[in-house]
Amino acid sequence: MQQFTEHQVDGVIVVEAVGAVDMLTAPQLQEVVTAALERQPAGLIIDMTRVDFLGSAGMQVLLVTRDRLGSSTRFGVVADGPATSRPLKITGIADLVELFSSLDVALTNFTQ
């Protein structure tokens, strides 16, 4: 199974991550996100519902992505639980990136 997959919902690109997002896998995530952004979507959501470890390298990808986005592209992260939302809140990244508790909530928010 692929660790990072992508699909599109109403002009919003959703990148789903599975497993650990750490210094070994973060470069792959960055590649997938960069390729998605080249298509200039209306929005980008990184779904970390199935991530069981989020390391600093993974968090760095989120910050780099946020900094690369133009003002016309909305960015959000689905992170709920101790493995993902907790580190994002502790490091302050949750103050810089929109966090959502589920993909459904994020998509509803993005496509209104």
C-alpha positions as CSV (number, residue, x, y, z in Angstrom):
1,M,0.0,0.0,0.0
2,Q,1.2,3.5,-0.8
3,Q,1.9,5.8,2.1
4,F,0.7,8.9,0.4
5,T,-2.2,9.0,-2.0
6,E,-4.1,11.8,-3.6
7,H,-7.6,12.4,-4.8
8,Q,-9.7,15.4,-5.7
9,V,-13.1,16.6,-4.4
10,D,-14.7,19.6,-5.9
11,G,-11.4,21.3,-6.8
12,V,-9.8,20.5,-3.5
13,I,-6.9,18.1,-3.5
14,V,-6.7,15.7,-0.6
15,V,-3.4,14.1,0.2
16,E,-3.9,11.2,2.5
17,A,-0.9,10.1,4.7
18,V,-0.7,6.6,6.3
19,G,1.7,5.4,9.0
20,A,4.7,7.4,10.2
21,V,5.6,10.8,8.7
22,D,9.2,11.2,9.8
23,M,12.6,12.1,8.4
24,L,12.5,9.0,6.1
25,T,9.1,9.6,4.6
26,A,8.6,13.4,4.8
27,P,10.5,14.0,1.5
28,Q,8.0,11.7,-0.2
29,L,5.1,13.7,1.3
30,Q,6.8,16.9,0.2
31,E,7.0,15.6,-3.4
32,V,3.3,14.6,-3.5
33,V,2.3,18.0,-2.1
34,T,4.6,20.0,-4.4
35,A,3.1,18.1,-7.4
36,A,-0.4,18.8,-6.2
37,L,0.3,22.5,-5.8
38,E,1.7,22.8,-9.3
39,R,-1.9,22.2,-10.5
40,Q,-3.0,25.3,-8.5
41,P,-6.0,23.8,-6.7
42,A,-8.6,25.9,-4.9
43,G,-7.6,24.1,-1.7
44,L,-5.2,21.5,-0.4
45,I,-6.0,19.2,2.6
46,I,-3.5,16.8,4.1
47,D,-5.4,14.1,5.8
48,M,-3.4,12.6,8.7
49,T,-6.3,10.5,10.1
50,R,-4.3,7.3,9.6
51,V,-0.9,8.7,10.7
52,D,0.4,7.0,13.8
53,F,3.6,9.1,14.2
54,L,4.3,12.7,13.1
55,G,7.9,13.7,13.5
56,S,9.5,17.1,13.2
57,A,10.3,16.5,9.5
58,G,6.6,15.9,8.8
59,M,5.7,19.1,10.7
60,Q,8.3,21.0,8.6
61,V,6.5,19.8,5.4
62,L,3.3,21.4,6.7
63,L,5.1,24.7,7.4
64,V,6.9,24.7,4.1
65,T,3.6,24.0,2.3
66,R,1.8,26.8,4.1
67,D,4.6,29.2,3.2
68,R,4.6,28.2,-0.5
69,L,0.8,28.6,-1.0
70,G,-0.5,31.6,-2.8
71,S,-3.3,33.5,-1.2
72,S,-5.8,31.9,-3.6
73,T,-5.2,28.3,-2.3
74,R,-6.7,27.3,1.1
75,F,-4.7,24.8,3.2
76,G,-5.8,22.6,6.0
77,V,-4.7,19.5,7.9
78,V,-7.0,16.7,9.2
79,A,-5.4,15.8,12.5
80,D,-7.3,14.3,15.4
81,G,-5.6,12.3,18.2
82,P,-2.5,12.2,20.2
83,A,-0.2,11.2,17.3
84,T,-1.0,14.2,15.2
85,S,-3.0,17.0,16.7
86,R,-1.1,17.0,20.0
87,P,2.3,17.6,18.5
88,L,0.9,20.2,16.2
89,K,-0.7,22.0,19.1
90,I,2.4,21.7,21.4
91,T,4.7,23.2,18.7
92,G,2.3,26.0,17.8
93,I,1.8,24.8,14.3
94,A,-1.9,24.5,15.0
95,D,-1.9,28.3,15.3
96,L,-0.5,28.6,11.8
97,V,-2.4,25.9,9.9
98,E,-6.1,25.2,9.9
99,L,-6.8,21.9,11.8
100,F,-9.9,19.8,11.3
101,S,-11.1,16.8,13.3
102,S,-12.2,14.8,10.2
103,L,-11.9,14.9,6.4
104,D,-15.7,15.4,6.2
105,V,-15.5,18.5,8.4
106,A,-12.6,19.8,6.3
107,L,-14.3,19.2,3.0
108,T,-17.5,20.8,4.2
109,N,-15.6,23.8,5.4
110,F,-13.6,24.1,2.1
111,T,-16.4,23.6,-0.4
112,Q,-19.0,25.9,1.1
